[in-house]
């Protein structure tokens, strides 16, 4: 582990200067789990929720969130994203969200992938909370990233 690049020599937070870095293709994949009772999952994946198609809403919410990450996370750079894909699958304990984000630029898209997965999970919670208040979100984590100086990383 090296120094934290978001801290200057005096320990003050600042936005990292990526102006001298080369553009490379960068991809990050993150996941989130939304745990719920079986009956809630049946309603979610069966399209039987009072609020409508929760899966479509969650996918769009995740895509929007990835595009807005620099507005939510103070030191993130605004990026031109080339792709955002949010997939939601039913599991034995609820829903598994996978967010894949790509760009061709000077900095990575890990935060965009994590933001997409987390906001998609929050959207599912919002859509099912009328049926079940005890829904849990987590873990939320980065699965992989590629591109840039540090190359590839896989969980």
Secondary structure, 3 states (H helix, E strand, C coil): CCCCCCECCCCCECCCCCCCCCCEEEEEEEEEEEECCHHHHHHHHCCCCCCCCHHHHHHHHHHHHHHCHHHHCCCCCCCCEEEEEEEEEEECCEEEEEEEEEEEECCCCHHHHHHHHHHHHHHHHHHHCCCCCCCEEEEEEEEEEECCCCCCEEC
